[in-house]
Amino acid sequence: MKLINRIVSALVCLLTVSSVSAKNKYPFAMPEVAQVNIPSYTINLKDYGAKGDGGTLNTEAFAKAMAHLSQKGGGHLVVPAGIWLTGPIQFENNVDLHVEQGALVLFTTDYDAYPEVKTIYEGNTSRRRMSPLYAYHKHDISITGPGAFDAQGQAWRPSKKGKFTESQWKELTSGKGIEMKNVWYPDAKDDELAGKAGAPDMRRVNGRPVLLEFEGCQRVLLQDVTLSNSPAWNTHPLKCEDVTIDHVTIRNPWYAQNGDGLDLESCNRVIIKNSTFDVGDDAICIKSGKDKEGRDWKMPCQNVIIEGCTVLHGHGGFVIGSEMSSGAKNIYVNNCLFNGTDTGLRLKSTRGRGGVVENIYVNNINMVDIKGDAFTFDLYYANKPVTGKADKDTSSSDAVPAVTEETPCFKNLFISNIICQGAQRCIYFNGLPEMPLDNLQMTNSLFVGEKGAEMHYCKNILFKNVTINNKVGERIVQTDVTGFKEK
């Protein structure tokens, strides 16, 4: 008990800080990020009948503990060392969930343990299963401590054969499930719910939850914990304000379908620092809704600081889009390492999204062993991989579309002090003829890769002290680029 009191005393000092000042540190007027306020009152999960044996289901114990804290006005729920099997954990106001060293919260694979809820997924309204870590319109909530969470996503996710070696695929498909069209579905139901005998249970596939979803919450802290093995995306703060993510480890298998790391969507005032990502899709991703529904939110993802983070695997290290229809602005990424990602910096959208992305600052990024482009900007995402005005719905002979609210716009991007040692292609910019990439300034950067830079439909591009060392082809290829300067 003395140990718990010492832990709580330290947490109280941290969690009752009113705000984190960001004045004069960043290239835009960054507002202060308010911090959580958690009362010192503390309880232990074991006092509510929980057993950390890895086999006892503790959903009711977590619910009782959360209800008790709610009645007391909040406090700390301590999860001691052990394996704590449970269904979804629903947060209450002014509550800190503290997982101690040696504690693993293991989420059950029982589909029916997760009620269906209305949520947002990939930028649009959806009905999916409740997230294992779930909060809706709460305030002052946190997850802290050196323990870990595992959502056992392998019981939910389909897997594509092309991502595995022959021996890996043989091992994967040796368990319960069914293979259809070179996709392995981990759960097969021989009943009417599956549509036909021996078919995959598509309820499970289509209803996969993200591991953590906090929607419409104010003052959120994630600190020191490990969040791993999600059924879909890993961590999804949605329409939240005043979010701090500090020293968090986010992990998904490299082959995880839709296995994003952090999807920060339409949030305001956010600090992400000193965290590590090793995932199966985009690692640190900025989003803000998709198409008309997203535009109608009128909630850009804004005032975001990302510093001191490491990405070990992911489709992209730092990503904006493709769901960015409410826009994104005032984002600063600094002092990060991307080691072995498919792409380093990745900005993407397409016709129909709309939204304005502006005032993006990226500084001091080190990259190595990038499988594709070190820096890619593409407004033909999910369309034909062609330049010019053609996409999946048009041909090169069609007229250039008019600019409407459905036209995505990226402008005012400031990139500096980038080092990339090893990429398939150093730089790829592909704007739209009706809306070129506008005002990108890159300074003091070095790219070493197989191919150089390729730019289409851009304007007002400045490279100052930018070195591109490519092995094949031209150093820079340009099509329909105006106002390009090198110094």
N, C-alpha and C positions, 0 to 999 in steps of 0.2 A: 504493500500500500504506500510505503514511503517513496518507492520508485515512481509510482503513478503520480503522487503529489508533486514530485520534482519535475516530472514531464509536463504536468498541467501548468505548474508555475511558469515554466519556460514558454509554454504555448500562450498563456495569457499575456505575457509581455509582448509576444509577437502579434497575436491576433487582435488586441485591443488598440493597436496603432490606428489613428484616425485616417491617415492618408499617406501616400508616397509622393513626395514632391518630384516633379519632372521639369521644373523650370530651368531654362537656359542650357539644357543638355542636348536638345534635339533640334533638327532643322525646321521645325514648325512649332507652333504654340501648343505643346502637349499639355492637356489638362491633368490635374492631379488624379490619381487612381485611388479611390477610397478603399480601405481595407475592412475585412470582416470584424465584427464585434461579437465575440463569443463569451457568455458568462463563464465563471470559473467552476461552476457546479459540474461534477464528474461522476459517471457511473461506469460499471464494467459489464460487458455483454454477458459474462457468465452468471451474473446475478439475475438474469431473466431466463434461466433454464437452458442456455446454449451450451453445446458440447463441441469442442474443437477436435473431433476424431475423424473428420473427413467423410463420415457416413451419415451422421445425424443431420436432418434438414432443420436449419435454424431460421427460416423465414419469419416465423411467429415471434421468436425471441428478438430479432432485429426490430420488428414492428412494435412490440411492446416497449422496447427501450426508447425508440424514437417518440412514441406517444407519451411516455413518461417525461422525456426532456421537453417536449412541447408544453406539457402542463406546468413544468417548472420555469418556463420562459427561455429554455435553451440550455446548452452546456456541451460537455465532451462525452462522447461514447467511445470508450477504450475497448479495442479488440486485442486481446493478448495473443501470445504465440500459440499456434495451433492451426488446424485446417478447418475452416468454418464454411460448410456447405450451406447454400441458401438460394432462395429465389430473389426477386428484385428487392432492392433497398430503396425506400422512398424517404426523401429528406424532409425535415421540418425546419422552420425558421430558427436562426441562431444556434445551429448545431454543427459541431465539429466531429467527424468520424475519424478517430485516431487509430491507425493500425500499427501495432508495435513490431519490433524486429522479430522475425520468425512467424509472423501472422500471415496466412494466406486465406483470403476470402474467395472461395471457389463457387462459382454460380452453376446451379443445376442445369442439366441439359433437357429437363422436362419441359416440353413446349407449352403445356397447359399451365405451368407455373407463372407465365408471363401474360397478363391480360392485354387485350388489344387496346391501343390508345390512338388518338388523333395526333399526328406529329408532322414534321417537315423532314423530307428526305430527298436529297439531290435537288433541293431548291423549291419543291412543290409539296402541297398538302398530301399526306399519305396516311394510311392506317397500317400500323405495324405493331409488333409486340413491344411491351414496355421495356425500356432499357434496364439492365441490371443495376446501374446507378442512376437514379431518376429524381429530378426535381422540377416542379412546374410552378412558376411565379412565386418563388421563395426568395428570402433575403438572408444575408449573412450565413452562408453555408460553406463548409470546408471539408476537405479530405487531407489528412496529414499523416506523417509517420513513415518509417522505413519499410513497412509491410507491403503486401502485393495483392492484386486482384487478378483473377483469371476467369474469363467468361466461357472457356471451353468452346471456342468458336468453330472448332473442327466438326462439331456435331450439327452445325447449321450451314456452313459454307459449301457451295459446289466448288469443284476444282477442275481446272482445264488440263487435259493430258499433255498439251504442248509445253507446260511449265516444268515437267518432271523428266528425269532420266527413266529409262526402262525399269531399272530396279526400284527406284522411288515410287513409280506408278504401281508396280506390282505390290509393294508393301502397303501403299495407301488403299488399294482396292481389295485388300484381303479381309477387311473388316465388314461391318454391316453397311449396306448401301446398294446402289445400283449404278451401272454405267450406261449412259445414253449419249450417242453422238460425240464420243470422246470427252464427255464431262462426267465426273463422278459426283453423285449425290449421296451424301453420307447417311441419309435416313430414307428407307423405303417402306411404304405402308401397303399391305395387301388388304385393303378395305375400300369402301366406297368414297372415303375422303380423298383418296389418291387419284380418283378418276377412273382408274382401272387397276386390276391386280398387277403387282410388280412395278408400278410406276412410282417415280419419286413423289414425296409429299411436298408439293409446291407451296402449301401453306407455310411450311417452315422456311423454304428458300425465299419466298417473296416477303415474308414477315420478319426477316432477320433484323433484330434491333442493333443499334450501336451500343457499345459498352457503357458509355457515360453520356447522358443527355440532360443538360440543365437548360431549360427553356424559360425565357422571360425572367431571369433571376438577377438580383442586385447584390453586389459584393460577394464575390466567389473567390476562394483560395484552393488551389491544388498544390501541395508541397511535399516533396521527398518520396512520394509513393511510386509504385510500379503498376501500370495499367496494361494488361496483356491479353492477347488471343481473343479478339472481339469477333462476333458473328459477322459484322459489317464494318462500318467506320469504328474507330476506337473512341475518340473523345470529341464531343460536339456541343460546345457552348453556343446556344442559339438565342439571338435577340437579348443578350445579357449586357449588363453594365458593370464596370469596375471589376475586372477579372484579373487575377494574378496567378500565374503558373510558374512555379519555381522548383528547380531540381527534380523534375518529374521524368520518369522513364516510361516511354510509350512504345510497346512492342507488339507486332503481329508477325506471323510467318511471312516470309518473303513472297510466297505464292498465294497469299490470302486474297480471294476475290473481293473487290471493294474494300480492301484492307487499309484505308487511309489511316494516318496517325491522328493529327489534330485538324479538325475542320472548324475554324472560327467563323461563324456566320452572323452577319448583321449585328456585331457587337460593338460597343463603344467604351473606350478607355480600358486598354488591356496591356499588361506587361507579361511577356513570356521570356523566361531567362534560364540559362544554365541547365537546359533539359536535353535529353537524348531520345532520338527517334530511330527505330529500326523496324520498318513496316513493309506491307505488300502493295502499297499504292502511294499516292502523294503524301508527303510527310507533314509539312507545315503548310496548311492551305487556307487561303482567305476566300470566303464566299459571301453572297448576299442575295440569295433567291434566284429563281429561274424564270425567264420570259415574263409574261404579263403579270403573273402572280407576284413575282419578285419585285418588278417595277412598282407595283401598287403598294408594297410595304413602305417604300420611301425610307428605308433604314440602311444606309450604307454601312459597311464595316469600316470603322474609322478610329483614329487615334490609337494606333497599335505599335508597341515597341517589342522587337524580338532581338535578343542579345545572348551571345555566348552559348548557342545551341549546336549540337552535333547530330548529323543525319548519317547513318551507316548504310541504310538501304531504303529505297523508295523510288517511285516513278519520277518524282521531282523533289528537290530539297526544299526550296521555298516556292510556293505556287499561288497564283491568283487566278480564280476561275475554275471551270468554265461557267459555273453558276454565279454570276456577279451582276445581276440585273438591277439591283438597288445601288450598285456602285461601290467603290472603295477609295479611300483617301487618307492622307496623313498616316503613312505606314513607314516605319524605320526598321531596317534589318541590319544588324551590325555584328561583326566578329563571330561568324559561324563557320563550321566545317562540314563539307559534304564529301563523304568518302565512299565512292562506289555507287552513287545513285544513278538511275537511268538518265536523268536530266538534272542540271544544277538549278538555275533560275528558270522558272516555267510560268509564262503568262499566256492564258488561253481564253478564247471566247469564240462566238460565231454569230452570224446574222440571226436575228430573232431575239437575242438576249437583251439588247439595249444596255443601259447603264454606263456610267462614266467612272473610269479608274484614273486617278490623278494624284500627284504629289506623293510619289513612291521613291523612297531613298534606300539604297542598298550599298553597304560599305564594308570593307574588310571581310571578304568572303574567300576562303581557301577551298579549292576543289581538287580531287584527284580521282583518276580511274572512272571518269564519267562515260557511261555506255553510249549515250547519244549526244545531244547538244549540251554544251556548257551553259548557254544562255539562249532560250527560245521564246519567241513571241509569235503567236499564231492565231489569227482570227478566222481560220478555217477549221477549227477543232471539230472532229467527228465528221467532217466532210471529205471530199476527195482531196488527196494530198497534191494539189496543183496550185500554181500561182495564177494571178489574174482574176477575172471576175467569175470564173466558173466555180460552182460548187455542186453538191449532189442534186440541186434543183434547177440548175442553169447550165448553159454551155458558154463557151468563149465567144460565141456570136451574139449572145443576148446583150441588151443594153445594160449599162451599169445601173444598179438599183438606186432609187432616191434615198436620201438620208431621212430616216424617221426615228421615232422613239425606240424602234426595234434595232437600231444600228448601234453596236458597241463602240465605245470611244476610249482609247488609252492615250494619255498625254502627260507630259511633265514627269519624266522618269529620270532619276539622277543616280548613276551607278559609278562607284569609285573603289579603287584598291582591290580589284579582283585578281586572284591568281588561280589559274586552272592548269594543272599539269596532267594532261591526258584526257582527250575527248574524241569522239568520232567526228564531230564538227564543232567548231568553236562558237559560232554565232549564227542564229537563223531568225530573221525578222520577216514576217509575212502579214502585212496589213490588208485592208480592204481598199479597192480603188475609190470607193465613195467615202472612206474614212481611214486615211493612212495613220500609221503610228506617228505621233507628233511630239517633237521636242524631247528627244532622248539624249542625254549628255553622259558620256562615259569617260572617265579619267583614270590615269595611273594604273593601268591594268595589263595583265599578261595572260595570253591564251596559247596553249600548246596542244595541237590536235591533228588528226588525220587530214581534215578539210578545214578551210578557212571560214570566212564570213559570207553569208548570202542574205541579201536584203531585197524585199519587194514591197512596193506601196508604203513608203515612209517619207517623212519630210522633217527638215530641221534636226538632223542627226549630227552630233558633234562627238568625234573621237579625239581626245587630247592625251598624248603620251600612252597610246594603246598599242601594245605589241601583239601581233598575231603570227605565230610560227606554225605553219601548216606544211604537211608533207606532200600533198597532191593538190592539183588545181590552182586556181588563182587565189590570191590572198583575200580579195573582196570582190564579190559579184553583185551588181546592182541592176534592178529592173524597176522603172517608174519610181525612182528616188529623187527627191528634189531637196536642195539645201543641205547636202551632205558635206561636212568639213572635217579635215584632219589637221591636227596641230602637233 
